[in-house]
Amino acid sequence: MSNISLDKETFYRRMKRLYAAWKSAANDSNNDDVLAKVDCLVSCVGVDEDTLYSKSTAFQTWLFGYELPDTITVLTEHSMCFLASKKKIEFLRQIENGKEETDLPPVKLLIRDRNDKDKENFSKLIQEIKKSKSGKTLGVFAKDNYPGEFCESWKNLMKLEKFENIDISSSVALLTAPKEDSEIITIKKACLVTVDVFTKYLKDQIMEIIDSDKKVKHSKLAEGVEAAISDKKYVTGVDTSQVDMCYPPIIQSGGNYSLKFSAVSDKNHLHFGSIVCSLGARYKSYCSNIVRTLLVNPTDEIQSNYNFLVNLEEEVMKNLVAGAKLSAVYEAGLAMAKKEKPELVDNLNKSFGFAMGIEFRESSIVIGPKTNIVAKKGMVFNINIGLANLTNKAATEKEGKTYALFIGDTVLVNEEQPASLLTQSKKKIKNIGIFLKDDDEEEEEEKENKTEILEVNGQLS
């Protein structure tokens, strides 16, 4: 790891942002930011293969560009301490000599010691904590709970010391939500991958299945998408070794729909009606997402409901500008829904998206009725708007009776103009509608064509 470069400039710039936010929260008596109450910031990252996202690893990636398992970070008033294995400390040595950074305390690096199971190292870290401000309250990422001896020993020691823990997850999320230019470039690349895989692979696959009337399971299609993201045939212009999925792709049709990103592609065959596709690629740890609904022979009512959804997304993007309260952005969308299609308001999802970045979903920054957070320039959102449990009155088969419509995009917040669309894949009816002719119609059309030819020939003779 020692030969991997760490962007020292980025580390110090972002660390200054963190310390400045901490200081200003502490100095402002009217500030309700929890950072004001903490004496130091503590994070312990272990090894957990099952956890794709965590606040602690996102924080590490934001600072260092990499995840560092089995590492403890203790940020105090007087020091920035890191305890890790010899290899990781060699990597972190690149930030050690920041003497010129007078706004920040010095970096202290501790190498793990297996002999005493880090007893002495832990003791040094506790001394640093106790010297910081009142030395009693730790700012932690409360939901992160890593298994393994290293993290367990540290946790047990923290309990014995009777420190008070305060969750700083949402404060750090808010601090890191406005993206720097370099982060936006990376997210744009992730979006290109997502759009490429959807348009060049998934959409084509579905058209082919419908065209040749094949029976293919949703789960099989999802597996194909997972393979396509590292295939240079579909993904161009990025290093495919740095690409992975944000979550397992979700393909739903035939009456069973869940408009959540925790949904799973089931083993039912693709039904040629309303086909909801959700997929998101990560590039260099940054997330993107797209949701599209493909409609096969949609009735006029289904088309009307779908067009309404597209217009509603535009309305949300129009209101999602720097300075707008997220609850107001949600209310603007809801007001439009009540005016244009009041009968569908109950079918709408309860929020219209969330902030994203290194983590796929930032649960504290949601476009919903209760979010008082204000949008800032450079924030990236995953807007997703859906209608569930709709009834297709014209359906003749059971699978087509209930349908859902879902659209979603990755967007960037600007000043004084609507949010910019980063997942540029067309979604008007003419782009997502698949209109099939049945045999009778084709025969009828052939007859008409023949009649026209005879008439033309008749005129010529």
BELWO-V545426 format. One record per residue. RES is the residue in one letter. PHI is phi as a letter, one per 20 degrees, with the letter a starting at -180 (none if undefined). NEAR is the number of other ideal C-beta (glycine too) atoms within 8 Angstrom. Layout:
{{RES/PHI/NEAR} {RES/PHI/NEAR}}
This chain:
{{M/none/7} {S/f/7} {N/e/4} {I/e/7} {S/e/5} {L/d/12} {D/f/7} {K/f/9} {E/f/6} {T/f/10} {F/g/12} {Y/f/12} {R/f/8} {R/f/11} {M/f/11} {K/f/11} {R/f/9} {L/f/12} {Y/f/11} {A/f/9} {A/f/12} {W/f/11} {K/f/8} {S/f/9} {A/f/13} {A/f/8} {N/e/5} {D/d/8} {S/f/3} {N/e/4} {N/f/8} {D/e/5} {D/f/8} {V/f/13} {L/g/12} {A/f/10} {K/e/6} {V/e/13} {D/e/12} {C/b/16} {L/d/13} {V/c/13} {S/b/12} {C/c/14} {V/d/17} {G/d/11} {V/d/8} {D/b/8} {E/f/4} {D/e/3} {T/e/6} {L/e/4} {Y/c/8} {S/b/11} {K/f/12} {S/f/12} {T/f/10} {A/f/13} {F/f/13} {Q/f/15} {T/f/12} {W/f/8} {L/e/10} {F/d/10} {G/n/7} {Y/b/9} {E/e/7} {L/c/11} {P/f/7} {D/l/13} {T/c/12} {I/d/13} {T/d/14} {V/c/15} {L/d/11} {T/d/14} {E/f/8} {H/d/7} {S/b/11} {M/d/13} {C/d/16} {F/c/14} {L/d/12} {A/b/14} {S/f/8} {K/g/7} {K/f/8} {K/f/12} {I/f/13} {E/g/9} {F/f/14} {L/f/14} {R/g/9} {Q/f/8} {I/d/11} {E/f/8} {N/e/4} {G/d/11} {K/g/5} {E/f/4} {E/e/8} {T/f/4} {D/f/6} {L/c/11} {P/f/7} {P/f/8} {V/e/11} {K/c/9} {L/d/11} {L/c/12} {I/e/10} {R/g/12} {D/c/10} {R/f/4} {N/f/4} {D/d/6} {K/l/8} {D/m/12} {K/g/8} {E/f/8} {N/g/12} {F/f/11} {S/f/8} {K/f/10} {L/f/13} {I/f/10} {Q/f/8} {E/f/15} {I/f/15} {K/f/7} {K/e/9} {S/e/11} {K/l/6} {S/e/5} {G/m/9} {K/c/6} {T/d/12} {L/d/14} {G/e/13} {V/c/12} {F/e/13} {A/f/7} {K/f/8} {D/f/12} {N/b/4} {Y/f/11} {P/f/8} {G/o/9} {E/g/6} {F/g/11} {C/f/13} {E/f/9} {S/f/11} {W/f/12} {K/f/9} {N/f/8} {L/f/10} {M/f/11} {K/f/7} {L/g/6} {E/f/7} {K/l/5} {F/f/9} {E/e/7} {N/d/9} {I/c/11} {D/f/11} {I/d/13} {S/g/11} {S/f/10} {S/f/13} {V/f/12} {A/f/14} {L/f/10} {L/f/9} {T/e/12} {A/f/13} {P/f/7} {K/e/12} {E/f/6} {D/g/6} {S/f/7} {E/f/10} {I/f/12} {I/f/8} {T/f/11} {I/f/18} {K/f/9} {K/f/12} {A/f/17} {C/f/14} {L/f/10} {V/f/15} {T/g/16} {V/f/12} {D/g/12} {V/f/16} {F/f/14} {T/f/10} {K/e/9} {Y/d/14} {L/f/16} {K/f/12} {D/f/9} {Q/g/10} {I/f/13} {M/f/9} {E/f/9} {I/f/10} {I/f/12} {D/f/6} {S/e/6} {D/l/4} {K/e/6} {K/d/5} {V/c/8} {K/f/11} {H/g/14} {S/f/9} {K/f/8} {L/f/16} {A/f/13} {E/f/8} {G/f/11} {V/f/15} {E/g/10} {A/f/8} {A/f/12} {I/f/15} {S/d/8} {D/e/10} {K/f/6} {K/f/5} {Y/d/11} {V/d/15} {T/c/6} {G/n/5} {V/c/11} {D/f/5} {T/f/10} {S/f/5} {Q/e/7} {V/d/14} {D/b/6} {M/e/12} {C/f/10} {Y/a/10} {P/f/8} {P/g/14} {I/d/14} {I/c/14} {Q/c/14} {S/a/13} {G/m/11} {G/n/10} {N/d/7} {Y/c/12} {S/c/7} {L/e/11} {K/c/5} {F/e/9} {S/e/6} {A/f/10} {V/c/6} {S/f/12} {D/e/9} {K/e/5} {N/f/10} {H/f/8} {L/g/16} {H/d/11} {F/e/10} {G/b/13} {S/d/15} {I/d/15} {V/e/16} {C/c/15} {S/c/13} {L/b/14} {G/b/14} {A/d/15} {R/d/14} {Y/c/14} {K/l/8} {S/m/6} {Y/e/12} {C/e/15} {S/b/18} {N/b/18} {I/b/16} {V/c/13} {R/c/13} {T/d/14} {L/e/12} {L/d/15} {V/e/11} {N/l/8} {P/f/10} {T/f/9} {D/f/5} {E/f/9} {I/f/14} {Q/f/12} {S/f/8} {N/f/13} {Y/f/14} {N/f/9} {F/g/12} {L/f/13} {V/f/11} {N/f/10} {L/f/12} {E/f/12} {E/g/9} {E/f/11} {V/f/17} {M/f/12} {K/f/8} {N/e/12} {L/e/15} {V/c/13} {A/g/10} {G/n/6} {A/e/11} {K/f/10} {L/f/15} {S/f/11} {A/f/9} {V/f/15} {Y/f/15} {E/f/9} {A/f/12} {G/f/15} {L/f/11} {A/f/8} {M/f/11} {A/f/14} {K/f/8} {K/f/6} {E/e/8} {K/b/8} {P/g/8} {E/f/4} {L/d/12} {V/g/10} {D/f/4} {N/e/8} {L/f/11} {N/f/9} {K/e/5} {S/b/10} {F/d/12} {G/p/12} {F/b/12} {A/f/12} {M/b/14} {G/a/14} {I/f/9} {E/e/11} {F/f/13} {R/c/9} {E/e/12} {S/f/6} {S/e/9} {I/c/14} {V/d/12} {I/e/15} {G/b/11} {P/f/9} {K/d/5} {T/e/12} {N/e/7} {I/f/9} {V/d/8} {A/f/13} {K/c/9} {K/g/8} {G/n/10} {M/f/13} {V/d/16} {F/d/15} {N/d/16} {I/e/16} {N/b/14} {I/c/15} {G/c/13} {L/c/11} {A/d/9} {N/l/6} {L/e/13} {T/d/7} {N/e/14} {K/f/6} {A/e/6} {A/f/8} {T/d/4} {E/d/6} {K/g/5} {E/f/9} {G/e/12} {K/f/10} {T/e/9} {Y/c/13} {A/c/15} {L/c/14} {F/b/14} {I/c/14} {G/b/13} {D/b/14} {T/e/17} {V/c/13} {L/d/14} {V/f/14} {N/d/11} {E/e/7} {E/l/5} {Q/b/5} {P/g/10} {A/g/12} {S/e/7} {L/e/8} {L/d/13} {T/d/12} {Q/e/7} {S/c/9} {K/f/6} {K/c/8} {K/f/7} {I/g/10} {K/f/4} {N/e/7} {I/d/12} {G/e/10} {I/d/11} {F/d/5} {L/e/8} {K/d/6} {D/e/6} {D/g/5} {D/f/6} {E/f/8} {E/f/9} {E/f/8} {E/g/8} {E/f/9} {E/f/8} {K/g/8} {E/f/8} {N/f/8} {K/f/8} {T/g/8} {E/f/8} {I/f/8} {L/f/8} {E/f/8} {V/f/8} {N/f/8} {G/f/7} {Q/f/6} {L/f/5} {S/f/4}}
